[in-house]
Amino acid sequence: MVAAPSDAQRGELRVLVENVTQANARRYGATDSAGRSMDTAKLIKDPAGGYLAVYHTYINGSPRVSVAASSDLINWTFLRELGTNASQPDIRAMPNGSYVLAWEQEPNNHIAFRYYANRGDLLNGVASRSFDTSRTLSSCAEGTPNLYSVQFLPDVDHSTIDVGGHYYWNCDRDRQQLGRLTNFNSWSTSAQNNVDNSLLYWGVGGNIGDRDALHYKQNVYGLIEGQYTKNDFGSWRVFIFDHQTGNAEPLNMRTDKGSTAFANPSFTALTAPNGQRAIAVSIFLPSEGAKPGEAGQLIYYRTY
């Protein structure tokens, strides 16, 4: 069998992601300066310098999306809340200085979008555009958005935003969808059976949920969570997905103490604090599979 052209680079990326013990820096049970857990954190380079993260924290039983800043990718200063009854956020910094966010919103579990015209508006929580999607593929829930692509042609009112998400198939199990928000006022989405099948191939019998994607060298790769057994949080695992071939394979994640369950992956290609190229990774470790001291949000990066 002839190897796909993307196989070698996928192998390189896999090595960068799966061995946490070889990371340049890492932090288990990550919290911000206010002591809030940084669940499902998405990390990006801050155009103003340093880094930004969006994440959610449960407070009195309700999730709240917040934004924090860092100079080293490990220690995070809480800036402000951006959404209530909101979770699973993703963020994209645009060349014109604006920011696009997507998150999972309650009530009526759905995907929501917010647009902040500049950094000041983001840090003041002032969104100048808002769009909440209507559920299309499930009558029960659609969520865990990730921003694949954001194009302004030339501005947010003339834009195309491609976003991944999950839908609660038959109100029984999470499955994959791909949606498009056009001009910040028109939404369409469709099921992604090919992505589901790439994990079902490995015997995933529960949910297929949160995911992220990045460009590594010439190709696009994703991380996606799959639950081998429905309702078993200890059976969550992370897979690497090859967008060129449509194939996935499980990662052999290795932490310092040997945790076994991993969920809600995100990763970003960026410049590390030392100026080198790096992959920054954020993964949630459910308590059901976590070794002592490792449960919660794990944040790490590795240079290359």
C-alpha positions in Angstrom: 0.0 0.0 0.0 1.3 3.4 -1.0 1.4 5.9 1.9 -0.6 9.1 1.5 1.5 12.2 1.1 0.1 13.6 4.4 1.1 10.5 6.4 4.6 11.6 7.3 3.5 15.1 8.5 0.7 13.6 10.5 3.2 11.4 12.2 5.3 14.4 13.1 2.3 16.3 14.5 1.3 13.2 16.4 4.6 13.1 18.2 4.3 16.7 19.2 0.9 16.2 20.7 0.7 12.9 22.4 3.7 12.9 24.7 2.9 15.4 27.4 6.0 14.5 29.4 8.2 16.0 26.6 6.4 19.3 26.4 8.4 22.5 26.9 6.0 23.5 29.7 2.8 22.0 31.0 0.1 22.6 33.6 -2.4 20.2 35.0 -5.7 21.4 36.5 -5.2 24.8 34.9 -6.9 27.8 36.5 -6.8 31.5 35.9 -5.7 34.2 38.3 -9.2 34.3 39.8 -9.0 30.6 40.6 -11.5 29.7 37.9 -11.0 26.4 36.1 -10.1 26.9 32.5 -12.3 24.1 31.1 -12.1 23.5 27.3 -9.6 26.4 26.9 -8.7 27.5 23.4 -5.4 29.3 23.2 -4.3 31.8 20.5 -1.6 34.3 19.9 -2.6 37.8 21.0 -1.9 40.3 18.3 -1.2 42.8 21.1 1.5 40.5 22.5 1.4 37.4 24.5 -1.5 35.0 24.3 -5.3 34.9 24.9 -7.5 32.0 26.0 -11.2 31.6 26.1 -12.7 28.9 28.3 -15.6 28.1 30.5 -16.0 27.7 34.3 -19.0 26.3 36.2 -20.1 28.7 38.9 -23.1 27.7 41.0 -23.9 25.0 38.5 -23.9 27.3 35.4 -21.1 27.6 32.8 -19.7 31.0 32.0 -17.3 31.8 29.2 -14.3 34.0 30.1 -11.2 35.4 28.4 -7.7 35.5 30.0 -4.2 36.7 29.0 -0.8 35.1 29.4 2.8 35.9 28.6 4.0 32.2 28.9 1.0 30.0 27.9 1.0 28.5 31.4 0.0 31.3 33.8 -3.3 33.1 32.9 -4.7 36.4 34.1 -8.5 36.6 34.2 -9.8 39.5 32.2 -13.6 39.2 32.1 -16.6 37.1 31.5 -18.1 37.1 28.0 -21.1 34.9 28.2 -23.4 33.2 30.8 -25.0 29.8 30.4 -22.3 29.4 27.8 -19.5 26.9 27.3 -17.0 25.3 24.8 -15.8 28.6 23.3 -13.5 29.1 20.3 -11.9 32.4 19.2 -10.3 33.8 16.1 -8.3 37.0 15.9 -8.8 38.8 12.6 -6.2 40.8 10.6 -8.3 44.0 11.0 -8.0 43.8 14.8 -11.5 42.3 15.5 -12.4 39.0 17.1 -14.9 36.3 16.2 -16.1 33.9 19.0 -18.4 30.9 18.9 -19.7 28.9 21.9 -22.4 26.5 23.0 -25.3 28.5 24.5 -28.1 27.6 26.8 -31.1 27.5 27.0 -32.1 25.4 23.9 -28.6 24.1 23.5 -27.3 25.6 20.3 -24.3 27.3 18.7 -23.9 31.1 19.2 -21.6 33.6 17.6 -20.3 36.9 18.8 -18.2 39.6 17.0 -16.0 42.1 18.8 -14.8 45.0 16.6 -11.5 45.5 18.4 -9.5 44.3 21.4 -11.0 46.9 23.7 -14.5 45.8 22.9 -13.5 42.2 23.6 -12.0 43.0 27.0 -15.1 45.1 27.8 -17.4 42.3 26.7 -19.1 44.6 24.1 -20.1 42.5 21.1 -21.2 44.5 18.1 -22.7 41.5 16.3 -24.5 38.5 17.7 -26.0 35.5 16.0 -27.7 32.5 17.6 -28.3 29.5 15.4 -31.5 27.5 15.2 -31.0 23.8 15.7 -31.2 22.0 12.4 -30.0 18.4 12.7 -31.2 17.6 16.3 -34.2 18.6 18.3 -32.2 18.2 21.4 -28.8 19.8 21.2 -26.1 21.1 18.9 -22.8 22.6 20.2 -19.0 22.3 20.8 -18.2 24.7 17.9 -14.7 25.2 16.4 -13.9 27.8 13.9 -12.4 26.2 10.8 -12.2 29.4 8.7 -13.2 33.0 9.0 -13.2 35.2 5.9 -14.1 38.8 5.7 -15.0 40.0 2.2 -14.2 42.6 3.2 -15.9 42.9 6.6 -18.1 41.0 9.1 -21.3 41.9 7.2 -19.8 40.3 4.1 -18.2 37.2 5.6 -18.1 33.5 5.5 -17.5 31.5 8.7 -17.0 27.7 8.5 -17.5 26.0 11.8 -17.5 22.4 13.1 -19.9 21.2 15.8 -21.7 18.2 17.1 -25.4 17.4 17.0 -27.2 15.0 19.3 -28.1 12.3 16.7 -31.6 10.8 17.5 -31.2 12.6 20.9 -29.0 9.6 21.8 -25.3 10.2 20.8 -23.2 13.1 19.6 -22.2 13.1 15.9 -20.4 15.6 13.7 -21.7 18.5 11.7 -20.2 21.3 9.5 -21.9 24.6 9.4 -21.5 27.9 7.6 -22.5 31.4 8.9 -22.8 33.8 6.0 -22.7 37.6 6.5 -23.3 37.0 10.2 -27.0 36.5 9.5 -27.6 33.2 7.6 -26.8 29.7 8.9 -26.7 26.3 7.2 -25.3 23.0 8.3 -25.0 19.4 7.4 -24.0 16.1 9.0 -20.4 14.9 8.5 -20.8 11.1 8.3 -17.3 10.7 6.9 -15.8 12.1 10.1 -18.1 9.9 12.3 -17.1 6.9 10.3 -13.4 7.5 10.8 -13.9 7.1 14.6 -16.6 4.4 14.4 -13.9 2.3 12.5 -12.0 2.2 15.8 -15.0 0.9 17.8 -16.2 4.2 19.3 -19.7 3.4 20.6 -20.6 6.5 22.5 -20.3 10.2 21.6 -18.2 11.7 18.9 -17.9 15.3 20.0 -15.5 18.2 20.3 -12.8 18.8 17.8 -10.3 21.4 16.5 -8.1 21.8 13.4 -4.9 23.5 12.3 -2.5 23.8 9.4 0.8 21.9 9.9 3.2 22.4 7.1 1.3 21.8 3.9 -1.7 20.0 5.3 -4.7 20.3 7.7 -5.1 18.0 10.6 -7.7 17.8 13.4 -8.0 16.5 16.9 -11.4 15.0 17.9 -12.8 13.3 21.0 -14.5 9.9 20.9 -16.1 8.0 23.7 -15.8 4.3 23.4 -18.7 3.5 25.8 -21.8 5.6 26.1 -22.1 7.3 29.5 -18.6 6.2 30.5 -16.5 9.3 31.0 -13.4 7.1 31.6 -13.7 5.9 28.0 -13.0 9.3 26.4 -10.0 9.3 24.0 -8.5 11.7 21.5 -7.9 10.9 17.8 -5.9 12.7 15.2 -7.9 13.3 12.0 -6.3 13.7 8.6 -8.4 16.1 6.5 -6.6 15.0 3.3 -7.4 11.3 3.6 -10.5 11.4 5.9 -8.8 8.8 8.2 -8.4 9.0 11.9 -6.2 7.2 14.4 -6.2 7.1 18.2 -3.4 9.1 20.0 -1.3 7.3 22.6 -1.5 10.1 25.2 1.2 10.0 27.8 1.0 12.1 30.9 3.4 12.3 33.9 1.4 9.9 36.1 -0.4 7.9 33.4 -3.9 9.3 33.1 -6.0 7.4 30.6 -9.1 9.5 29.7 -8.9 12.6 27.5 -11.6 14.9 26.0 -12.3 18.3 24.5 -9.1 18.7 22.6 -7.9 21.9 21.0 -4.6 22.9 19.5 -3.0 25.9 17.9 0.1 26.5 15.8 1.8 29.6 17.2 5.1 31.1 18.3 6.3 30.0 21.7 7.6 32.4 24.4 11.2 31.6 23.3 10.4 32.6 19.7 10.3 29.1 18.2 7.4 27.5 16.3 5.2 25.5 18.6 2.0 23.5 19.0 -0.1 24.6 22.0 -2.5 22.0 23.2 -5.4 22.1 25.6 -7.2 18.8 26.7 -9.6 18.1 29.5 -8.8 15.1 31.7 -12.0 13.6 33.2 -11.7 12.6 36.8 -12.8 9.0 35.9 -9.5 8.4 34.1 -7.2 10.9 35.8 -4.3 10.0 38.1 -3.8 12.1 41.3 -3.1 15.7 40.5 -3.9 15.5 36.8 -7.7 15.9 36.6 -9.1 19.0 34.9 -7.7 21.1 32.1 -4.3 20.3 30.9 -2.4 23.0 29.0 1.0 22.4 27.4 3.1 23.3 24.4 6.0 21.8 22.4 8.4 23.6 20.1 9.7 22.2 16.8 
